[in-house]
Amino acid sequence: MTLQNSLYQEAVTQPYKEIDAGKKEQVEVMFDQIAPKYDFLNHFLSFGIDRLWRKRAVKKLKPFSPNKILDLATGTGDLAIAAIRLKPEKIIGIDISGRMLEKGRLKIKKKGLERIIELQTGDSEKIPFPEEEFDALMVAFGVRNFEDLNRGLNEMYRVLKPGGTFVILEFSSPSYFPIKQIYSFYFFKILPQIGKMVSKDSSAYSYLPESVDVFPDRENFLGLLEKTGFSCLSFESLSFGIAAIYTGIKENYNIVKKL
């Protein structure tokens, strides 16, 4: 385990401090609880900018023309739906929250995308697929919720084909004045109150800023990805550092020339 990952595991936060259960079980309970209002709150609390972030993340995969894509921690399937523009043969999304998947399947059905997008119950730290199964892998706001980050990253590496590429979209913490101060006030004071009022979950939207605060972002996260075995790594900060897109490949084949 790397130093960054070791420190992260020590600092890892959980949604419900009063519940005697592991992070994975608590995250499942949390997303089942907030599923009915999840999409609304995502777009409302981010002022709709999360849609632009997803489009930007999907665009990173376009040069590789992946045929089979895995969307980890798919939630209600927003990233999988956004990836339709890549014209893949198949997108499979997995998530541990059954209620989030139910909402996602309804959205996919309404859009007539059932033939291409399939949502399944699955654990991102124990991916239910064989080695070297996918051309590309995506995660949006999911790796921060892994109970064992190192295990999750190794699973991602395992199921990617040689030359396969990944894109990870995740929150990060701005570091420059005055964005840092404005962000901290909104993220730690305003967002949890709105989230609590709308979702009726008193902990979920307090967990969000806490989990972002302890996550090893930017260069620290690139270090963990490199230790896992990924190469040609890079990240792009979004919206003054509020979020970041991480990209890389499984092995250094000719495909890297496209990056």
DOZAKOL-567554 format. One line per 10 residues: number of its first residue (from 1); their letters; for each residue x, y, z of N, C-alpha, C, CB. Coordinates in steps of 0.1 Angstrom, whole numbers, plus 5000, padded with zeros to 4 digits. Glycine has a CB too. Layout:
NUM) a) X,Y,Z,X,Y,Z,X,Y,Z,X,Y,Z  ...;
END
This chain:
1) mtlqnslyqe) 5008,4988,5000,5000,5000,5000,5009,5012,5000,4990,5000,5012  5006,5022,4991,5013,5034,4991,5011,5043,5003,5010,5042,4978  5020,5053,5005,5018,5062,5017,5005,5070,5015,5030,5071,5018  5002,5074,5003,4990,5082,5001,4978,5074,5004,4989,5087,4986  4978,5061,4999,4966,5053,5002,4965,5049,5016,4967,5040,4993  4976,5047,5023,4976,5044,5037,4970,5055,5045,4990,5041,5042  4974,5068,5042,4969,5079,5049,4954,5081,5046,4977,5092,5045  4950,5078,5034,4936,5079,5030,4928,5069,5038,4934,5077,5015  4933,5057,5039,4925,5047,5046,4924,5051,5061,4932,5033,5045  4934,5057,5067,4933,5061,5081,4923,5073,5082,4947,5066,5086;
11) avtqpykeid) 4922,5081,5072,4913,5093,5073,4899,5091,5068,4919,5105,5066  4897,5079,5062,4884,5076,5055,4872,5079,5064,4884,5062,5051  4862,5086,5058,4850,5089,5065,4838,5081,5061,4847,5104,5063  4828,5080,5069,4816,5072,5066,4804,5081,5068,4816,5060,5075  4793,5077,5060,4781,5086,5061,4774,5086,5075,4771,5081,5051  4773,5075,5081,4766,5074,5094,4775,5070,5105,4754,5064,5092  4779,5080,5113,4789,5077,5123,4782,5069,5135,4795,5090,5129  4769,5070,5136,4762,5063,5147,4759,5048,5144,4749,5070,5150  4761,5044,5131,4758,5030,5127,4770,5022,5127,4752,5030,5113  4769,5010,5133,4781,5001,5134,4781,4992,5122,4780,4992,5147;
21) agkkeqvevm) 4786,4997,5111,4787,4990,5098,4799,4995,5090,4774,4990,5090  4804,4988,5081,4815,4992,5073,4811,5003,5063,4821,4981,5065  4820,5010,5057,4817,5021,5048,4809,5016,5036,4830,5027,5043  4812,5004,5031,4805,5000,5019,4790,4998,5022,4811,4986,5014  4787,4992,5033,4773,4990,5037,4766,5003,5040,4772,4981,5049  4773,5012,5046,4767,5025,5048,4765,5033,5035,4776,5033,5058  4774,5032,5026,4772,5039,5013,4760,5034,5006,4785,5038,5005  4758,5021,5006,4746,5014,5000,4734,5019,5006,4747,4999,5001  4733,5020,5019,4721,5025,5026,4719,5040,5023,4723,5023,5042  4730,5047,5022,4728,5062,5020,4722,5064,5006,4742,5068,5021;
31) fdqiapkydf) 4728,5057,4995,4723,5059,4982,4708,5054,4980,4732,5053,4972  4705,5043,4987,4691,5038,4986,4682,5049,4992,4690,5025,4994  4687,5055,5003,4678,5065,5010,4676,5078,5001,4685,5069,5023  4687,5082,4994,4685,5095,4987,4682,5093,4972,4698,5103,4988  4680,5081,4968,4678,5078,4954,4666,5086,4948,4675,5063,4952  4655,5088,4955,4644,5095,4948,4647,5109,4945,4632,5095,4958  4656,5116,4952,4659,5130,4950,4673,5132,4944,4657,5138,4963  4680,5121,4941,4695,5122,4938,4697,5130,4925,4700,5107,4936  4690,5127,4915,4692,5134,4902,4689,5149,4904,4684,5128,4891  4678,5152,4910,4674,5166,4912,4685,5174,4920,4661,5167,4919;
41) lnhflsfgid) 4690,5168,4931,4700,5174,4939,4713,5176,4932,4701,5167,4952  4717,5165,4925,4729,5166,4917,4730,5179,4908,4731,5154,4908  4719,5181,4901,4719,5192,4891,4716,5205,4898,4708,5189,4881  4708,5205,4908,4705,5217,4915,4717,5222,4923,4693,5215,4925  4723,5214,4931,4734,5218,4940,4746,5222,4932,4737,5207,4949  4748,5216,4920,4760,5220,4912,4756,5230,4901,4765,5207,4904  4744,5236,4902,4739,5246,4892,4739,5241,4878,4748,5259,4893  4738,5227,4877,4737,5221,4864,4751,5218,4857,4730,5229,4855  4762,5222,4864,4775,5221,4858,4780,5207,4858,4785,5230,4866  4774,5198,4866,4778,5184,4866,4775,5178,4852,4770,5176,4877;
51) rlwrkravkk) 4765,5182,4845,4762,5177,4831,4774,5180,4822,4749,5183,4826  4779,5192,4823,4791,5196,4815,4803,5188,4818,4793,5211,4816  4805,5185,4831,4816,5177,4835,4816,5163,4829,4817,5177,4851  4804,5157,4830,4802,5144,4824,4805,5144,4809,4788,5139,4827  4800,5154,4802,4803,5155,4788,4818,5156,4785,4795,5167,4781  4824,5164,4793,4839,5166,4792,4846,5152,4794,4844,5177,4801  4842,5145,4804,4848,5132,4807,4846,5122,4796,4842,5126,4820  4834,5121,4790,4831,5112,4779,4840,5116,4767,4816,5113,4776  4842,5129,4765,4849,5133,4753,4864,5128,4754,4849,5149,4753  4869,5126,4766,4882,5120,4767,4884,5106,4761,4886,5120,4782;
61) lkpfspnkil) 4873,5099,4760,4873,5085,4755,4871,5085,4740,4863,5077,4761  4867,5096,4734,4863,5096,4720,4875,5091,4710,4859,5110,4716  4887,5095,4712,4898,5091,4703,4900,5076,4703,4911,5097,4707  4895,5069,4713,4898,5054,4714,4886,5046,4708,4900,5051,4728  4875,5052,4705,4864,5045,4699,4861,5031,4706,4866,5042,4685  4859,5031,4719,4857,5018,4727,4843,5012,4723,4857,5021,4742  4844,4999,4721,4831,4991,4718,4824,4987,4730,4835,4979,4709  4832,4983,4741,4825,4978,4753,4831,4986,4765,4828,4963,4755  4821,4992,4772,4825,5002,4782,4819,4997,4796,4821,5016,4779  4827,4998,4806,4821,4996,4820,4820,5009,4827,4830,4986,4827;
71) dlatgtgdla) 4809,5011,4833,4806,5023,4841,4805,5019,4856,4794,5031,4836  4815,5022,4864,4815,5018,4878,4808,5028,4886,4829,5016,4883  4801,5023,4897,4793,5032,4906,4784,5040,4897,4803,5041,4915  4777,5034,4888,4769,5041,4878,4757,5049,4884,4764,5031,4868  4753,5046,4896,4742,5053,4902,4729,5052,4893,4746,5068,4903  4724,5064,4889,4712,5064,4880,4716,5064,4865,4703,5076,4884  4728,5062,4862,4732,5060,4848,4735,5072,4840,4722,5052,4842  4737,5084,4846,4739,5096,4839,4751,5095,4830,4740,5108,4848  4762,5090,4835,4775,5089,4827,4773,5079,4816,4787,5086,4836  4767,5068,4819,4764,5058,4808,4756,5064,4797,4757,5046,4814;
81) iaairlkpek) 4746,5071,4800,4738,5078,4790,4746,5088,4782,4725,5084,4797  4754,5096,4789,4762,5105,4782,4772,5099,4773,4770,5114,4792  4776,5086,4776,4786,5079,4768,4780,5073,4755,4792,5068,4776  4767,5074,4753,4761,5069,4741,4766,5076,4729,4745,5072,4742  4771,5089,4730,4776,5096,4719,4789,5090,4713,4779,5111,4723  4795,5081,4721,4807,5074,4716,4803,5063,4707,4815,5068,4728  4791,5059,4706,4785,5049,4697,4792,5035,4700,4788,5053,4682  4792,5031,4713,4798,5018,4716,4787,5007,4713,4802,5017,4731  4792,4995,4713,4783,4984,4711,4775,4981,4724,4790,4971,4706  4782,4983,4735,4776,4979,4748,4782,4988,4759,4779,4964,4752;
91) iigidisgrm) 4774,4992,4768,4778,4999,4781,4771,4992,4792,4774,5015,4781  4779,4987,4802,4774,4980,4813,4777,4989,4826,4780,4966,4815  4767,4992,4833,4769,5000,4845,4766,4991,4857,4760,5012,4846  4775,4992,4868,4772,4985,4880,4772,4994,4892,4783,4974,4882  4764,4990,4902,4763,4998,4914,4758,4989,4925,4754,5011,4912  4761,4993,4938,4757,4985,4949,4743,4989,4954,4766,4986,4961  4738,5001,4949,4725,5006,4954,4714,5001,4944,4725,5021,4955  4705,4993,4949,4694,4988,4941,4684,4999,4937,4687,4977,4948  4682,5008,4946,4672,5019,4943,4677,5029,4933,4668,5026,4956  4690,5031,4933,4696,5040,4923,4695,5033,4909,4711,5043,4926;
101) lekgrlkikk) 4698,5020,4909,4697,5013,4896,4683,5013,4890,4702,4998,4898  4673,5012,4899,4659,5012,4895,4656,5025,4888,4650,5010,4907  4660,5036,4894,4658,5049,4887,4666,5050,4874,4663,5061,4896  4678,5045,4874,4686,5045,4861,4679,5037,4850,4699,5039,4864  4674,5025,4853,4667,5017,4843,4655,5024,4837,4663,5003,4849  4648,5031,4846,4636,5039,4841,4640,5049,4831,4628,5045,4852  4651,5056,4834,4656,5067,4825,4661,5061,4812,4667,5075,4831  4668,5050,4813,4673,5043,4801,4661,5038,4792,4682,5031,4804  4651,5033,4798,4639,5028,4791,4632,5039,4784,4630,5020,4800  4631,5050,4791,4624,5062,4785,4631,5067,4772,4623,5073,4795;
111) kgleriielq) 4645,5066,4772,4653,5070,4761,4655,5060,4750,4666,5075,4766  4649,5048,4753,4650,5037,4743,4664,5032,4742,4645,5042,4730  4672,5031,4752,4686,5027,4752,4689,5014,4758,4694,5038,4758  4678,5006,4761,4680,4993,4768,4689,4983,4760,4667,4986,4770  4689,4984,4747,4697,4975,4739,4712,4978,4741,4694,4977,4724  4716,4990,4744,4730,4993,4745,4735,4994,4759,4733,5007,4738  4726,5000,4768,4730,5002,4782,4723,4992,4791,4727,5016,4787  4731,4985,4799,4726,4975,4808,4731,4978,4822,4730,4961,4804  4722,4979,4832,4726,4982,4846,4725,4970,4854,4718,4994,4851  4735,4967,4862,4735,4955,4870,4739,4959,4885,4745,4944,4864;
121) tgdsekipfp) 4735,4951,4894,4740,4952,4908,4754,4946,4908,4731,4944,4918  4763,4954,4914,4777,4949,4914,4786,4958,4923,4783,4949,4900  4796,4952,4928,4805,4959,4937,4818,4963,4929,4809,4949,4949  4821,4976,4929,4832,4981,4922,4846,4976,4928,4832,4996,4922  4846,4971,4940,4858,4965,4946,4859,4950,4944,4859,4969,4960  4849,4945,4937,4849,4930,4934,4841,4929,4921,4843,4921,4945  4846,4934,4910,4839,4936,4897,4835,4922,4892,4847,4944,4887  4822,4919,4889,4818,4906,4885,4820,4903,4870,4803,4904,4888  4832,4905,4865,4835,4903,4851,4850,4897,4851,4834,4915,4843  4853,4889,4840,4866,4883,4839,4877,4894,4835,4866,4872,4829;
131) eeefdalmva) 4889,4889,4836,4900,4898,4832,4899,4903,4818,4913,4891,4835  4904,4915,4815,4905,4920,4802,4893,4920,4794,4916,4913,4794  4882,4924,4800,4868,4923,4794,4864,4936,4787,4858,4920,4805  4869,4947,4791,4864,4960,4786,4875,4968,4779,4859,4968,4797  4870,4976,4768,4879,4985,4761,4881,4998,4769,4873,4988,4747  4871,5002,4777,4872,5014,4784,4864,5013,4797,4867,5026,4776  4868,5021,4807,4862,5021,4820,4859,5036,4824,4870,5014,4830  4848,5038,4830,4844,5052,4835,4840,5051,4849,4833,5058,4826  4842,5062,4857,4837,5064,4870,4834,5078,4872,4847,5058,4881  4822,5082,4876,4819,5096,4880,4815,5097,4894,4808,5101,4870;
141) fgvrnfedln) 4823,5104,4902,4820,5106,4916,4818,5093,4924,4807,5115,4918  4826,5083,4921,4824,5070,4927,4836,5065,4935,4821,5060,4917  4848,5068,4930,4860,5062,4937,4862,5067,4951,4873,5065,4929  4857,5079,4953,4857,5085,4967,4849,5077,4977,4852,5100,4966  4840,5069,4972,4831,5061,4980,4836,5047,4982,4817,5061,4975  4847,5043,4976,4853,5030,4978,4857,5028,4992,4865,5027,4968  4854,5016,4997,4858,5013,5011,4873,5010,5011,4851,5001,5017  4878,5003,5001,4892,5000,5000,4896,5005,4986,4895,4985,5001  4902,5018,4986,4906,5024,4973,4916,5016,4965,4911,5038,4975  4926,5010,4972,4936,5002,4965,4930,4990,4958,4946,4998,4975;
151) rglnemyrvl) 4920,4983,4965,4914,4972,4959,4906,4976,4947,4905,4965,4969  4898,4987,4948,4890,4992,4937,4899,4995,4924,4882,5004,4941  4910,5002,4926,4918,5005,4915,4924,4992,4909,4930,5014,4920  4928,4983,4917,4933,4970,4911,4923,4963,4903,4939,4961,4922  4910,4963,4908,4900,4957,4900,4897,4964,4887,4887,4957,4908  4898,4977,4887,4897,4984,4874,4908,4980,4864,4898,5000,4877  4920,4979,4869,4931,4974,4861,4929,4960,4855,4945,4975,4869  4924,4952,4864,4922,4938,4860,4912,4936,4848,4917,4930,4872  4901,4944,4849,4891,4941,4839,4893,4949,4826,4877,4945,4844  4903,4958,4825,4906,4965,4813,4914,4956,4804,4913,4978,4816;
161) kpggtfvile) 4911,4957,4791,4920,4951,4781,4933,4958,4780,4913,4950,4767  4944,4951,4776,4957,4958,4773,4954,4969,4763,4967,4948,4767  4959,4981,4767,4957,4992,4758,4944,4999,4762,4957,4988,4744  4936,4993,4771,4923,4999,4775,4925,5012,4782,4915,4990,4783  4916,5021,4781,4917,5034,4788,4906,5036,4798,4916,5045,4777  4909,5045,4807,4899,5049,4817,4897,5064,4819,4902,5042,4831  4886,5068,4824,4884,5082,4827,4876,5082,4841,4875,5089,4816  4881,5090,4850,4876,5091,4863,4872,5106,4866,4885,5086,4874  4860,5109,4869,4855,5122,4872,4853,5122,4887,4843,5126,4864  4859,5131,4894,4858,5132,4909,4859,5146,4914,4868,5122,4915;
171) fsspsyfpik) 4853,5148,4925,4854,5161,4932,4868,5163,4937,4844,5163,4943  4873,5176,4938,4885,5179,4944,4884,5192,4952,4897,5180,4933  4894,5196,4959,4893,5208,4967,4901,5219,4961,4898,5205,4981  4895,5230,4957,4902,5242,4952,4912,5247,4962,4892,5253,4949  4923,5252,4956,4934,5256,4965,4938,5271,4964,4946,5248,4962  4930,5279,4956,4934,5293,4953,4923,5302,4959,4936,5295,4938  4927,5313,4964,4919,5324,4969,4913,5331,4957,4927,5334,4979  4900,5335,4958,4890,5333,4969,4881,5321,4966,4881,5345,4970  4884,5313,4955,4876,5301,4952,4875,5291,4964,4881,5295,4939  4887,5289,4970,4888,5280,4981,4878,5283,4992,4902,5279,4986;
181) qiysfyffki) 4878,5296,4996,4870,5301,5007,4855,5300,5003,4874,5315,5011  4852,5304,4991,4838,5304,4987,4833,5290,4986,4836,5311,4973  4841,5281,4980,4838,5267,4979,4836,5260,4993,4849,5260,4971  4845,5263,5002,4844,5257,5015,4831,5261,5023,4856,5261,5024  4828,5274,5022,4816,5279,5028,4803,5272,5022,4814,5294,5027  4803,5271,5009,4791,5265,5002,4790,5250,5005,4791,5268,4987  4802,5244,5004,4802,5229,5004,4800,5224,5018,4816,5224,5000  4805,5231,5029,4804,5226,5042,4792,5232,5050,4817,5229,5050  4787,5244,5046,4776,5251,5053,4763,5250,5046,4780,5265,5056  4763,5254,5033,4750,5255,5026,4745,5242,5020,4752,5265,5015;
191) lpqigkmvsk) 4754,5235,5013,4750,5223,5006,4744,5212,5016,4762,5217,4999  4750,5210,5027,4745,5199,5036,4730,5203,5041,4754,5197,5048  4728,5216,5043,4715,5220,5048,4704,5218,5037,4715,5234,5052  4707,5222,5024,4698,5220,5013,4696,5205,5011,4703,5227,5001  4707,5197,5011,4706,5183,5009,4697,5176,5019,4720,5177,5008  4699,5180,5032,4691,5174,5042,4677,5177,5041,4696,5179,5056  4673,5190,5037,4660,5194,5036,4652,5187,5025,4659,5209,5034  4659,5185,5013,4653,5179,5002,4653,5164,5002,4660,5184,4989  4664,5158,5006,4665,5143,5006,4660,5137,5018,4680,5139,5004  4658,5144,5029,4653,5139,5042,4664,5130,5049,4640,5132,5040;
201) dssaysylpe) 4676,5130,5044,4687,5123,5050,4696,5133,5057,4695,5114,5039  4698,5131,5070,4705,5141,5077,4720,5140,5076,4702,5140,5092  4725,5129,5070,4739,5126,5070,4745,5127,5056,4742,5113,5076  4738,5123,5046,4743,5121,5032,4751,5133,5027,4732,5117,5023  4745,5145,5028,4752,5157,5022,4761,5164,5032,4741,5166,5018  4763,5158,5044,4774,5162,5052,4786,5153,5049,4771,5161,5067  4783,5140,5046,4793,5130,5042,4800,5135,5029,4787,5117,5040  4793,5141,5020,4798,5145,5007,4811,5154,5009,4788,5152,4999  4810,5166,5015,4821,5174,5017,4832,5168,5025,4818,5187,5023  4828,5160,5035,4838,5153,5044,4847,5143,5035,4832,5146,5055;
211) svdvfpdren) 4840,5136,5027,4847,5126,5019,4856,5132,5008,4837,5116,5012  4852,5143,5003,4860,5151,4993,4872,5156,5000,4852,5162,4987  4871,5161,5013,4882,5167,5020,4893,5157,5023,4876,5172,5033  4890,5144,5025,4900,5134,5028,4905,5127,5016,4895,5124,5039  4899,5129,5004,4903,5121,4992,4916,5126,4987,4892,5122,4982  4925,5117,4983,4938,5121,4978,4937,5125,4963,4948,5109,4979  4935,5138,4961,4932,5143,4947,4944,5147,4940,4922,5154,4948  4943,5150,4927,4953,5155,4918,4965,5146,4918,4957,5170,4922  4977,5152,4921,4990,5144,4920,4990,5132,4929,5002,5153,4922  4984,5134,4941,4983,5122,4950,4975,5111,4944,4977,5127,4963;
221) flgllektgf) 4964,5114,4937,4956,5103,4931,4964,5097,4919,4943,5108,4927  4971,5105,4911,4979,5100,4900,4989,5091,4905,4985,5112,4893  4995,5093,4917,5005,5084,4923,4999,5071,4926,5010,5090,4936  4987,5070,4931,4980,5058,4934,4977,5050,4921,4967,5060,4942  4973,5057,4911,4970,5051,4898,4983,5045,4891,4964,5061,4888  4994,5053,4893,5007,5048,4887,5011,5035,4895,5017,5059,4888  5009,5035,4908,5013,5024,4916,5005,5011,4912,5011,5027,4931  4992,5013,4908,4984,5003,4904,4989,4996,4891,4970,5008,4902  4996,5004,4883,5001,4999,4870,4997,5007,4858,4997,4985,4868  4988,5017,4860,4984,5025,4848,4995,5034,4844,4971,5033,4852;
231) sclsfeslsf) 4994,5037,4831,5005,5046,4825,4998,5057,4817,5014,5038,4816  5007,5066,4812,5002,5078,4804,4991,5085,4812,4997,5073,4790  4994,5088,4824,4984,5094,4833,4984,5109,4832,4987,5090,4847  4972,5115,4834,4971,5129,4834,4958,5133,4841,4971,5135,4820  4957,5146,4846,4944,5150,4851,4942,5165,4846,4944,5150,4867  4929,5168,4846,4925,5181,4841,4915,5187,4852,4917,5181,4827  4919,5198,4858,4910,5205,4868,4899,5212,4861,4918,5215,4876  4887,5211,4867,4875,5217,4862,4869,5227,4871,4865,5206,4859  4864,5238,4866,4856,5248,4873,4865,5253,4885,4843,5242,4878  4877,5258,4883,4885,5263,4893,4890,5253,4903,4879,5275,4899;
241) giaaiytgik) 4890,5240,4899,4895,5230,4909,4884,5223,4917,4905,5236,4918  4872,5226,4914,4861,5220,4921,4860,5205,4918,4847,5226,4918  4864,5201,4906,4864,5187,4902,4876,5185,4893,4851,5183,4894  4879,5172,4890,4890,5169,4881,4887,5156,4873,4903,5167,4890  4892,5155,4861,4891,5144,4853,4905,5137,4852,4886,5147,4839  4906,5124,4856,4918,5117,4855,4917,5107,4844,4921,5109,4869  4928,5105,4836,4928,5096,4825,4941,5088,4825,4926,5103,4811  4941,5076,4818,4952,5068,4817,4949,5056,4809,4958,5065,4831  4959,5047,4807,4957,5035,4800,4963,5023,4808,4963,5035,4786  4959,5011,4804,4964,5000,4811,4979,4997,4808,4956,4987,4808;
251) enynivkkl) 4982,4998,4795,4996,4995,4792,5000,5004,4780,4998,4980,4787  5013,5006,4779,5018,5016,4770,5020,5011,4755,5032,5021,4774  5008,5009,4749,5008,5005,4735,5008,5017,4726,4996,4995,4732  5007,5014,4713,5006,5025,4703,4995,5034,4705,5006,5020,4689  4985,5029,4713,4973,5037,4715,4976,5050,4722,4963,5029,4723  4987,5051,4730,4991,5063,4737,4993,5075,4728,5003,5060,4746  4996,5072,4715,4999,5083,4706,4986,5092,4704,5003,5077,4692  4975,5086,4708,4962,5094,4706,4960,5103,4718,4951,5084,4704  4967,5101,4729,4964,5109,4741,4969,5124,4739,4971,5103,4753;
END
